[in-house]
């Protein structure tokens, strides 16, 4: 049996190549469930995995793809049987284990989640890791007291994958969403997802000289990090929380402890890679109920395996709006 996959091969220490190749099933890694993949996506990490010295891939040749959705083909685990629809995000699949940019994957059953009936495999990949991270951020904010009517909720990097899903979910739940973007041309898109107003990135992407500013945000889903996150922390309302999801703006955090001590704010770290199974099930159930599925269409950029190398470069350069959905059989 053969299948097509995007194979990344090491040329030398400073160069790798990525191309669609036909492989045999005996090339698949160890695992107790084999999945016939239908759809996958392209994330920031996938872009990194297609560059040399990326710090993620240790062994070549390699198949990237940190997400996939499809149908169980064979299973040695009683939780899954052939024909079941499943989704996988995280667990370093696509980094240390061959991933979803292929027509087939073999993985550990513990890494899978049964797909809710309300979601197709294509819609699941319009959500993907970005959506799981976004919904985990919303859940964390709510678990720390956020409710509609308490004030505006800020979403940074709003036109990206995480930001788009967070904006749509928060808007659907009745929150007033302030969406931060450095691309004015995405304003109509963000408004259509549920943003109440647009905040220009330059208004909030520099560190204030004051550790505390006016209390502005009831909460925040932050996909940027760096100076923007530091600025947001000083603008949170008393007892407010920011869920930190990404570091597109840098990994440093130039702030002080004063907002935490004087306003009791919370900095909530969101990890989507090693989340326990129960949390993943909760996340996908919330996605099925709280994400307005009719708005997914506006987020989707459809692609094939052959398109991925160019798209991987684009996502690293911040050129992608919304979510890339890859039909691996197209």
VOBA-1610 file (N, C-alpha, C; in pm, whole numbers, padded with zeros to 5 digits, always signed):
BEGIN
Unk+00085-00119+00000Unk+00000+00000+00000Unk+00088+00125+00000Unk+00045+00225-00073Unk+00122+00350-00082Unk+00034+00469-00045Unk+00099+00580-00013Unk+00029+00703+00017Unk+00120+00819-00017Unk+00060+00936-00039Unk+00138+01056-00068Unk+00163+01134+00061Unk+00280+01193+00069Unk+00316+01271+00188Unk+00410+01383+00147Unk+00406+01491+00225Unk+00504+01598+00207Unk+00627+01561+00289Unk+00732+01525+00222Unk+00852+01476+00289Unk+00958+01586+00293Unk+01007+01615+00414Unk+01114+01712+00432Unk+01244+01634+00447Unk+01343+01665+00363Unk+01471+01594+00364Unk+01584+01694+00387Unk+01683+01650+00461Unk+01797+01734+00493Unk+01901+01724+00381Unk+01937+01839+00325Unk+02040+01843+00222Unk+02177+01862+00286Unk+02187+01961+00373Unk+02308+01983+00454Unk+02265+02061+00577Unk+02360+02104+00657Unk+02326+02172+00783Unk+02250+02302+00762Unk+02260+02358+00644Unk+02197+02488+00618Unk+02082+02481+00518Unk+02039+02361+00481Unk+01938+02352+00376Unk+01857+02224+00389Unk+01725+02237+00370Unk+01635+02122+00361Unk+01548+02140+00237Unk+01489+02031+00191Unk+01396+02036+00079Unk+01264+01974+00122Unk+01154+02020+00064Unk+01021+01967+00095Unk+00949+01940-00036Unk+00903+01816-00055Unk+00834+01780-00179Unk+00734+01669-00151Unk+00631+01661-00235Unk+00531+01555-00223Unk+00589+01428-00286Unk+00590+01321-00207Unk+00644+01194-00254Unk+00548+01080-00223Unk+00557+00972-00298Unk+00478+00852-00273Unk+00559+00756-00188Unk+00502+00719-00073Unk+00570+00632+00023Unk+00490+00505+00043Unk+00556+00402+00094Unk+00488+00277+00126Unk+00452+00274+00274Unk+00350+00195+00309Unk+00301+00192+00446Unk+00408+00151+00546Unk+00506+00073+00503Unk+00608+00030+00597Unk+00701+00144+00641Unk+00687+00262+00580Unk+00764+00379+00623Unk+00698+00449+00742Unk+00572+00416+00771Unk+00502+00483+00880Unk+00568+00450+01014Unk+00567+00544+01107Unk+00629+00519+01239Unk+00544+00425+01323Unk+00595+00390+01440Unk+00522+00302+01532Unk+00397+00372+01584Unk+00296+00290+01617Unk+00171+00339+01673Unk+00069+00229+01670Unk-00042+00247+01744Unk-00143+00142+01746Unk-00272+00178+01675Unk-00276+00295+01610Unk-00390+00333+01528Unk-00340+00395+01398Unk-00391+00345+01286Unk-00358+00403+01156Unk-00481+00480+01106Unk-00458+00604+01065Unk-00567+00692+01023Unk-00549+00729+00877Unk-00657+00714+00799Unk-00661+00766+00663Unk-00697+00914+00673Unk-00598+00999+00651Unk-00619+01143+00669Unk-00701+01199+00555Unk-00792+01288+00590Unk-00874+01356+00489Unk-00834+01503+00476Unk-00814+01567+00590Unk-00776+01709+00588Unk-00670+01734+00695Unk-00584+01829+00665Unk-00487+01879+00763Unk-00479+02030+00744Unk-00379+02092+00801Unk-00368+02236+00794Unk-00221+02275+00800Unk-00193+02404+00796Unk-00056+02453+00806Unk-00051+02553+00921Unk+00031+02522+01020Unk+00049+02608+01136Unk+00189+02670+01132Unk+00211+02764+01224Unk+00342+02830+01233Unk+00453+02727+01255Unk+00428+02628+01341Unk+00529+02525+01365Unk+00560+02445+01239Unk+00457+02422+01156Unk+00482+02350+01031Unk+00576+02428+00940Unk+00556+02561+00940Unk+00647+02644+00864Unk+00790+02631+00914Unk+00806+02630+01046Unk+00939+02614+01103Unk+01000+02479+01066Unk+00917+02375+01065Unk+00967+02240+01036Unk+01019+02226+00893Unk+00985+02321+00807Unk+01032+02317+00669Unk+01150+02410+00647Unk+01210+02456+00757Unk+01331+02537+00750Unk+01445+02465+00822Unk+01568+02487+00780Unk+01680+02423+00849Unk+01700+02481+00988Unk+01765+02403+01074Unk+01798+02448+01210Unk+01676+02505+01281Unk+01564+02430+01272Unk+01439+02479+01327Unk+01420+02448+01474Unk+01500+02359+01530Unk+01489+02325+01670Unk+01375+02231+01704Unk+01297+02191+01605Unk+01182+02103+01628Unk+01205+01962+01575Unk+01257+01953+01454Unk+01278+01823+01389Unk+01418+01773+01421Unk+01427+01652+01472Unk+01556+01595+01507Unk+01603+01491+01406Unk+01510+01425+01339Unk+01544+01314+01250Unk+01482+01335+01112Unk+01562+01318+01010Unk+01516+01329+00871Unk+01533+01194+00802Unk+01451+01167+00698Unk+01342+01250+00644Unk+01225+01258+00742Unk+01142+01360+00721Unk+01036+01389+00817Unk+00910+01435+00745Unk+00795+01397+00802Unk+00665+01445+00754Unk+00609+01541+00859Unk+00599+01671+00830Unk+00543+01766+00926Unk+00390+01758+00928Unk+00330+01849+01003Unk+00184+01853+01012Unk+00138+01823+01154Unk+00117+01928+01235Unk+00086+01907+01376Unk-00062+01877+01399Unk-00145+01885+01297Unk-00288+01855+01307Unk-00328+01759+01196Unk-00431+01681+01221Unk-00500+01612+01111Unk-00635+01561+01158Unk-00722+01535+01061Unk-00853+01474+01088Unk-00880+01373+00979Unk-00940+01262+01016Unk-00967+01159+00916Unk-01043+01043+00975Unk-01028+00927+00911Unk-01104+00807+00947Unk-01009+00696+00989Unk-01042+00631+01099Unk-00959+00520+01145Unk-00960+00408+01041Unk-00840+00366+01004Unk-00824+00258+00906Unk-00803+00124+00978Unk-00711+00120+01073Unk-00689+00002+01156Unk-00661+00049+01298Unk-00696-00036+01397Unk-00675+00001+01536Unk-00652-00122+01621Unk-00551-00115+01706Unk-00526-00218+01807Unk-00574-00172+01944Unk-00645-00060+01949Unk-00696-00005+02075Unk-00848-00014+02074Unk-00909-00067+02182Unk-01055-00086+02182Unk-01136+00043+02177Unk-01072+00157+02203Unk-01147+00283+02199Unk-01183+00327+02059Unk-01111+00274+01961Unk-01134+00316+01823Unk-01148+00194+01733Unk-01236+00208+01636Unk-01256+00100+01539Unk-01254+00158+01398Unk-01229+00076+01298Unk-01228+00127+01161Unk-01359+00199+01128Unk-01346+00315+01066Unk-01461+00395+01031Unk-01488+00512+01124Unk-01427+00510+01244Unk-01445+00622+01338Unk-01378+00748+01285Unk-01446+00861+01302Unk-01388+00991+01267Unk-01310+01045+01387Unk-01186+01082+01365Unk-01100+01126+01474Unk-01024+01253+01434Unk-00973+01321+01537Unk-00893+01441+01516Unk-00772+01434+01608Unk-00661+01487+01561Unk-00539+01493+01642Unk-00481+01632+01636Unk-00447+01683+01754Unk-00369+01807+01765Unk-00266+01786+01875Unk-00147+01840+01857Unk-00047+01838+01962Unk+00030+01709+01977Unk+00080+01686+02100Unk+00163+01570+02136Unk+00294+01564+02057Unk+00335+01676+02001Unk+00458+01689+01921Unk+00455+01604+01793Unk+00334+01561+01756Unk+00317+01500+01624Unk+00346+01609+01520Unk+00417+01572+01414Unk+00461+01670+01316Unk+00593+01734+01351Unk+00642+01706+01474Unk+00773+01756+01518Unk+00868+01638+01541Unk+00839+01558+01644Unk+00923+01442+01673Unk+00864+01313+01619Unk+00739+01317+01573Unk+00670+01201+01518Unk+00609+01244+01385Unk+00614+01157+01284Unk+00557+01194+01155Unk+00413+01241+01171Unk+00380+01349+01096Unk+00253+01417+01117Unk+00152+01406+01006Unk+00070+01510+00995Unk-00052+01505+00917Unk-00046+01555+00776Unk+00068+01604+00729Unk+00077+01649+00590Unk+00104+01528+00500Unk+00007+01439+00501Unk+00016+01312+00431Unk-00124+01253+00420Unk-00136+01149+00341Unk-00265+01081+00327Unk-00286+00974+00433Unk-00183+00949+00515Unk-00195+00845+00615Unk-00102+00877+00732Unk-00144+00838+00853Unk-00061+00854+00973Unk-00082+00735+01065Unk+00022+00702+01138Unk+00012+00598+01241Unk+00057+00661+01373Unk-00032+00658+01475Unk-00008+00730+01599Unk-00053+00648+01719Unk-00023+00699+01837Unk-00069+00641+01963Unk-00216+00678+01984Unk-00297+00582+02021Unk-00441+00607+02041Unk-00467+00715+02145Unk-00379+00729+02244Unk-00398+00830+02348Unk-00395+00971+02294Unk-00340+00991+02176Unk-00328+01124+02119Unk-00453+01167+02042Unk-00544+01075+02018Unk-00661+01103+01935Unk-00781+01145+02020Unk-00872+01216+01956Unk-01002+01249+02014Unk-01108+01215+01910Unk-01217+01152+01954Unk-01326+01124+01861Unk-01391+01257+01819Unk-01414+01274+01692Unk-01467+01399+01641Unk-01614+01414+01677Unk-01655+01528+01737Unk-01798+01550+01764Unk-01880+01542+01636Unk-02003+01494+01649Unk-02089+01473+01531Unk-02114+01603+01455Unk-02111+01716+01525Unk-02141+01844+01460Unk-02029+01892+01369Unk-01913+01829+01376Unk-01796+01874+01300Unk-01757+01772+01193Unk-01740+01820+01071Unk-01682+01738+00965Unk-01530+01742+00980Unk-01461+01652+00910Unk-01315+01654+00918Unk-01259+01783+00857Unk-01325+01838+00755Unk-01279+01964+00698Unk-01296+02078+00797Unk-01410+02084+00862Unk-01433+02189+00961Unk-01338+02175+01079Unk-01309+02051+01117Unk-01217+02029+01228Unk-01080+02089+01198Unk-01038+02083+01071Unk-00908+02140+01035Unk-00915+02289+01009Unk-01034+02343+00989Unk-01049+02488+00990Unk-01030+02540+01133Unk-01049+02452+01229Unk-01027+02483+01370Unk-00884+02449+01410Unk-00848+02319+01408Unk-00713+02273+01434Unk-00654+02317+01567Unk-00522+02307+01576Unk-00452+02348+01699Unk-00482+02492+01734Unk-00489+02580+01634Unk-00518+02721+01662Unk-00651+02736+01734Unk-00752+02663+01687Unk-00883+02671+01749Unk-00887+02609+01887Unk-00816+02496+01903Unk-00809+02434+02035Unk-00744+02529+02134Unk-00634+02593+02093Unk-00567+02689+02180Unk-00660+02806+02213Unk-00734+02854+02113Unk-00825+02966+02134Unk-00935+02930+02233Unk-00995+02812+02216Unk-01105+02775+02306Unk-01053+02745+02446Unk-00932+02688+02457Unk-00873+02669+02589Unk-00849+02803+02658Unk-00811+02904+02580Unk-00791+03038+02635Unk-00923+03096+02686Unk-01030+03081+02608Unk-01161+03130+02650Unk-01207+03058+02776Unk-01190+02925+02780Unk-01228+02848+02899Unk-01151+02896+03022Unk-01020+02920+03006Unk-00939+02966+03118Unk-00985+03102+03168Unk-01017+03192+03077Unk-01066+03324+03117Unk-01198+03312+03192Unk-01287+03227+03142Unk-01416+03209+03209Unk-01398+03143+03345Unk-01307+03046+03354Unk-01281+02981+03482Unk-01226+03080+03585Unk-01171+03192+03537Unk-01118+03296+03627Unk-01211+03417+03634Unk-01339+03394+03603Unk-01440+03495+03633Unk-01489+03580+03518Unk-01436+03564+03398Unk-01483+03647+03286Unk-01626+03610+03247Unk-01708+03714+03232Unk-01846+03697+03189Unk-01883+03810+03094Unk-01978+03787+03002Unk-02025+03897+02917Unk-02079+04011+03003Unk-02056+04132+02958Unk-02106+04248+03030Unk-02007+04310+03125Unk-01891+04245+03145Unk-01789+04300+03236Unk-01696+04399+03168Unk-01710+04414+03038Unk-01624+04505+02963Unk-01567+04439+02840Unk-01488+04517+02766Unk-01432+04466+02642Unk-01327+04358+02667Unk-01326+04259+02578Unk-01224+04155+02580Unk-01135+04177+02458Unk-01006+04191+02482Unk-00910+04218+02377Unk-00862+04086+02315Unk-00847+04084+02184Unk-00786+03971+02114Unk-00671+04027+02032Unk-00548+03988+02062Unk-00433+04036+01985Unk-00401+03936+01874Unk-00336+03985+01768Unk-00311+03899+01653Unk-00441+03844+01599Unk-00544+03929+01595Unk-00680+03882+01575Unk-00706+03821+01437Unk-00630+03860+01337Unk-00654+03808+01202Unk-00585+03674+01178Unk-00502+03630+01272Unk-00436+03501+01258Unk-00528+03386+01295Unk-00473+03264+01297Unk-00554+03147+01323Unk-00616+03147+01461Unk-00535+03165+01565Unk-00586+03168+01702Unk-00680+03286+01720Unk-00637+03403+01675Unk-00718+03522+01692Unk-00852+03516+01623Unk-00855+03459+01503Unk-00982+03449+01430Unk-01083+03363+01505Unk-01037+03246+01553Unk-01127+03157+01626Unk-01171+03222+01757Unk-01077+03283+01830Unk-01111+03348+01956Unk-01213+03460+01935Unk-01194+03539+01830Unk-01287+03648+01801Unk-01426+03594+01772Unk-01434+03489+01691Unk-01564+03431+01655Unk-01633+03371+01777Unk-01560+03298+01860Unk-01620+03235+01977Unk-01667+03340+02077Unk-01580+03435+02110Unk-01616+03539+02207Unk-01735+03621+02159Unk-01734+03659+02032Unk-01847+03733+01977Unk-01976+03654+01984Unk-01968+03525+01955Unk-02086+03439+01958Unk-02140+03423+02100Unk-02052+03429+02199Unk-02093+03414+02339Unk-02143+03543+02402Unk-02141+03653+02324Unk-02197+03778+02373Unk-02099+03876+02431Unk-01969+03851+02412Unk-01868+03945+02462Unk-01848+04060+02363Unk-01808+04176+02416Unk-01765+04288+02333Unk-01618+04267+02300Unk-01588+04240+02175Unk-01452+04201+02135Unk-01382+04318+02068Unk-01265+04354+02122Unk-01178+04452+02058Unk-01064+04374+01992Unk-01057+04380+01860Unk-00962+04298+01785Unk-00843+04382+01742Unk-00723+04338+01780Unk-00600+04408+01745Unk-00543+04350+01616Unk-00510+04438+01522Unk-00447+04393+01398Unk-00356+04503+01344Unk-00250+04459+01279Unk-00162+04552+01210Unk-00192+04560+01062Unk-00299+04493+01022Unk-00339+04492+00880Unk-00479+04552+00867Unk-00489+04682+00837Unk-00620+04748+00829Unk-00715+04681+00730Unk-00660+04616+00629Unk-00745+04553+00528Unk-00824+04434+00583Unk-00790+04387+00705Unk-00864+04275+00764Unk-00979+04321+00853Unk-01004+04450+00859Unk-01107+04503+00950Unk-01245+04446+00920Unk-01284+04445+00793Unk-01416+04392+00757Unk-01426+04244+00793Unk-01319+04171+00769Unk-01315+04028+00804Unk-01336+04010+00954Unk-01265+04086+01036Unk-01276+04072+01181Unk-01414+04115+01231Unk-01470+04219+01172Unk-01606+04259+01209Unk-01706+04149+01176Unk-01685+04082+01064Unk-01777+03975+01024Unk-01768+03855+01120Unk-01652+03838+01184Unk-01636+03728+01279Unk-01701+03758+01414Unk-01716+03886+01445Unk-01777+03921+01573Unk-01709+04031+01651Unk-01606+04094+01592Unk-01538+04204+01661Unk-01629+04325+01670Unk-01633+04387+01788Unk-01712+04508+01807Unk-01638+04631+01758Unk-01505+04629+01773Unk-01423+04738+01720Unk-01283+04687+01689Unk-01213+04764+01608Unk-01078+04730+01565Unk-00979+04822+01635Unk-00873+04763+01690Unk-00766+04840+01754Unk-00640+04826+01669Unk-00586+04938+01624Unk-00464+04935+01544Unk-00347+04888+01628Unk-00265+04803+01571Unk-00154+04743+01646Unk-00063+04849+01707Unk-00039+04958+01635Unk+00055+05060+01684Unk+00005+05130+01810Unk-00125+05116+01841Unk-00178+05177+01962Unk-00136+05102+02088Unk-00089+04979+02071Unk-00072+04895+02189Unk+00054+04809+02186Unk+00140+04828+02088Unk+00254+04737+02074Unk+00386+04793+02127Unk+00377+04896+02211Unk+00498+04949+02274Unk+00479+04951+02426Unk+00588+04936+02498Unk+00582+04933+02644Unk+00555+05073+02697Unk+00461+05082+02790Unk+00433+05210+02854Unk+00539+05241+02958Unk+00564+05368+02982Unk+00658+05407+03087Unk+00597+05388+03225Unk+00465+05370+03229Unk+00396+05351+03356Unk+00359+05203+03373Unk+00379+05145+03489Unk+00344+05004+03507Unk+00194+04979+03508Unk+00116+05085+03541Unk-00029+05076+03538Unk-00086+05187+03451Unk-00182+05151+03366Unk-00255+05250+03287Unk-00402+05241+03323Unk-00485+05314+03253Unk-00629+05311+03280Unk-00682+05168+03265Unk-00772+05129+03354Unk-00832+04996+03347Unk-00923+04990+03225Unk-00884+04908+03128Unk-00951+04909+02998Unk-01015+04775+02963Unk-00943+04665+02983Unk-00987+04535+02931Unk-01034+04443+03044Unk-01148+04380+03022Unk-01196+04281+03119Unk-01118+04151+03109Unk-01061+04127+02992Unk-00981+04007+02969Unk-00914+04017+02835Unk-00827+03921+02805Unk-00754+03925+02679Unk-00711+03785+02639Unk-00725+03755+02511Unk-00661+03639+02450Unk-00543+03693+02370Unk-00423+03661+02414Unk-00303+03719+02353Unk-00225+03615+02274Unk-00212+03637+02144Unk-00135+03548+02058Unk-00003+03610+02016Unk+00036+03722+02077Unk+00152+03798+02032Unk+00268+03791+02130Unk+00240+03811+02260Unk+00348+03811+02358Unk+00429+03939+02353Unk+00551+03934+02408Unk+00643+04046+02400Unk+00591+04175+02460Unk+00624+04285+02396Unk+00589+04417+02447Unk+00438+04438+02451Unk+00366+04380+02354Unk+00221+04398+02353Unk+00157+04333+02475Unk+00201+04213+02509Unk+00148+04146+02627Unk+00177+04227+02753Unk+00298+04280+02763Unk+00334+04363+02879Unk+00242+04484+02889Unk+00214+04547+02778Unk+00125+04664+02776Unk-00016+04626+02821Unk-00065+04513+02771Unk-00201+04469+02805Unk-00213+04441+02954Unk-00113+04379+03014Unk-00117+04348+03157Unk-00140+04473+03240Unk-00078+04584+03200Unk-00094+04709+03272Unk-00225+04779+03244Unk-00305+04728+03150Unk-00433+04789+03115Unk-00553+04705+03158Unk-00529+04588+03218Unk-00639+04503+03260Unk-00717+04566+03374Unk-00846+04540+03376Unk-00928+04583+03488Unk-00893+04501+03612Unk-00934+04552+03728Unk-00904+04483+03853Unk-00955+04339+03847Unk-00866+04243+03877Unk-00902+04102+03876Unk-00910+04041+03738Unk-00879+04119+03636Unk-00887+04068+03499Unk-00775+03970+03468Unk-00793+03898+03359Unk-00696+03796+03320Unk-00661+03807+03173Unk-00537+03769+03141Unk-00496+03755+03002Unk-00448+03612+02983Unk-00498+03547+02880Unk-00457+03412+02845Unk-00352+03422+02736Unk-00229+03382+02770Unk-00116+03393+02677Unk-00107+03266+02593Unk-00122+03283+02460Unk-00130+03169+02368Unk-00011+03162+02274Unk+00052+03276+02244Unk+00157+03275+02142Unk+00266+03376+02170Unk+00366+03376+02081Unk+00479+03467+02097Unk+00527+03524+01964Unk+00430+03552+01876Unk+00466+03608+01746Unk+00541+03739+01758Unk+00520+03812+01870Unk+00587+03939+01891Unk+00711+03930+01977Unk+00749+03808+02016Unk+00868+03791+02096Unk+00840+03716+02225Unk+00945+03659+02283Unk+00930+03578+02404Unk+00962+03653+02532Unk+01016+03772+02522Unk+01046+03850+02643Unk+00918+03912+02698Unk+00919+03947+02826Unk+00802+04008+02888Unk+00847+04125+02976Unk+00863+04243+02916Unk+00916+04359+02988Unk+00810+04430+03072Unk+00775+04369+03184Unk+00674+04428+03272Unk+00724+04423+03416Unk+00638+04462+03510Unk+00672+04457+03652Unk+00565+04375+03725Unk+00588+04351+03853Unk+00489+04278+03933Unk+00375+04368+03980Unk+00385+04497+03957Unk+00287+04592+04013Unk+00144+04561+03971Unk+00114+04533+03841Unk-00025+04501+03806Unk-00078+04379+03881Unk+00008+04283+03909Unk-00034+04163+03980Unk-00061+04193+04127Unk+00018+04282+04185Unk+00005+04313+04327Unk-00104+04415+04357Unk-00120+04514+04271Unk-00215+04623+04299Unk-00351+04603+04235Unk-00356+04524+04127Unk-00486+04501+04062Unk-00527+04353+04064Unk-00443+04268+04115Unk-00480+04127+04124Unk-00507+04063+03991Unk-00434+04105+03887Unk-00457+04049+03754Unk-00392+03911+03744Unk-00432+03835+03644Unk-00385+03698+03626Unk-00325+03681+03487Unk-00209+03618+03481Unk-00147+03579+03355Unk-00161+03428+03343Unk-00241+03383+03247Unk-00275+03242+03233Unk-00203+03184+03112Unk-00117+03088+03136Unk-00046+03024+03026Unk-00131+02915+02962Unk-00137+02915+02829Unk-00219+02819+02755Unk-00129+02729+02672Unk-00127+02601+02706Unk-00053+02502+02629Unk-00153+02410+02559Unk-00138+02393+02429Unk-00226+02303+02355Unk-00158+02173+02316Unk-00030+02159+02347Unk+00047+02043+02300Unk+00027+01922+02389Unk+00042+01939+02521Unk+00041+01827+02613Unk-00084+01825+02702Unk-00190+01890+02658Unk-00313+01892+02737Unk-00365+01750+02761Unk-00411+01719+02883Unk-00469+01588+02910Unk-00591+01561+02821Unk-00619+01434+02803Unk-00728+01391+02715Unk-00861+01457+02753Unk-00892+01461+02883Unk-01019+01517+02928Unk-01034+01663+02887Unk-00926+01739+02895Unk-00931+01879+02855Unk-00951+01894+02704Unk-00893+01802+02629Unk-00912+01806+02483Unk-01056+01776+02446Unk-01114+01677+02513Unk-01255+01646+02487Unk-01342+01767+02519Unk-01316+01831+02633Unk-01391+01951+02671Unk-01376+02060+02567Unk-01254+02079+02518Unk-01229+02182+02418Unk-01308+02155+02290Unk-01304+02031+02241Unk-01375+02001+02116Unk-01526+02008+02134Unk-01575+01973+02253Unk-01719+01988+02278Unk-01758+02135+02276Unk-01674+02222+02335Unk-01703+02365+02333Unk-01693+02422+02193Unk-01599+02373+02115Unk-01588+02418+01975Unk-01716+02385+01900Unk-01767+02265+01920Unk-01887+02221+01849Unk-02010+02304+01886Unk-02014+02357+02010Unk-02131+02432+02054Unk-02115+02583+02047Unk-01992+02634+02067Unk-01971+02778+02084Unk-01911+02849+01964Unk-01853+02775+01873Unk-01797+02837+01753Unk-01905+02840+01645Unk-01942+02959+01596Unk-02043+02966+01489Unk-01988+02906+01361Unk-02028+02783+01333Unk-01966+02709+01224Unk-01988+02775+01088Unk-02095+02853+01076Unk-02120+02919+00948Unk-02014+03025+00918Unk-01939+03068+01020Unk-01835+03168+00998Unk-01700+03106+00963Unk-01691+02974+00973Unk-01565+02910+00940Unk-01526+02933+00794Unk-01627+02940+00707Unk-01599+02956+00564Unk-01516+03079+00535Unk-01540+03188+00609Unk-01466+03312+00587Unk-01321+03300+00629Unk-01290+03201+00715Unk-01154+03185+00766Unk-01069+03095+00678Unk-01134+03016+00591Unk-01064+02905+00525Unk-00993+02949+00397Unk-00868+02911+00387Unk-00792+02918+00262Unk-00762+02773+00224Unk-00824+02722+00117Unk-00809+02581+00080Unk-00682+02559-00002Unk-00620+02444+00021Unk-00492+02416-00043Unk-00474+02267-00062Unk-00369+02230-00137Unk-00330+02091-00158Unk-00192+02071-00097Unk-00148+01946-00090Unk-00014+01918-00037Unk+00093+01993-00115Unk+00075+02002-00247Unk+00176+02068-00330Unk+00187+02218-00300Unk+00080+02277-00246Unk+00082+02420-00213Unk+00155+02452-00083Unk+00176+02350-00001Unk+00219+02373+00137Unk+00355+02441+00150Unk+00460+02403+00075Unk+00588+02471+00095Unk+00580+02623+00082Unk+00508+02672-00016Unk+00495+02816-00031Unk+00412+02876+00082Unk+00305+02808+00121Unk+00221+02857+00229Unk+00296+02857+00362Unk+00384+02760+00380Unk+00464+02754+00503Unk+00551+02877+00516Unk+00607+02921+00404Unk+00687+03044+00406Unk+00601+03166+00436Unk+00481+03169+00377Unk+00391+03282+00398Unk+00347+03293+00544Unk+00320+03179+00608Unk+00272+03185+00746Unk+00381+03234+00840Unk+00507+03203+00810Unk+00618+03252+00893Unk+00637+03402+00876Unk+00595+03455+00762Unk+00609+03598+00735Unk+00484+03677+00771Unk+00386+03610+00834Unk+00266+03679+00878Unk+00172+03720+00767Unk+00174+03647+00655Unk+00093+03685+00540Unk-00041+03612+00534Unk-00063+03516+00624Unk-00183+03433+00616Unk-00294+03492+00703Unk-00413+03502+00647Unk-00533+03542+00720Unk-00618+03419+00744Unk-00661+03399+00869Unk-00748+03287+00897Unk-00676+03154+00901Unk-00738+03051+00841Unk-00690+02915+00853Unk-00671+02850+00717Unk-00558+02782+00701Unk-00532+02702+00581Unk-00586+02562+00604Unk-00668+02512+00512Unk-00717+02375+00518Unk-00666+02301+00397Unk-00592+02193+00423Unk-00527+02117+00317Unk-00604+01988+00293Unk-00655+01973+00171Unk-00718+01848+00127Unk-00607+01758+00078Unk-00569+01657+00156Unk-00453+01576+00121Unk-00479+01482+00004Unk-00605+01469-00035Unk-00638+01380-00146Unk-00666+01455-00275Unk-00649+01585-00273Unk-00676+01666-00394Unk-00555+01666-00487
//
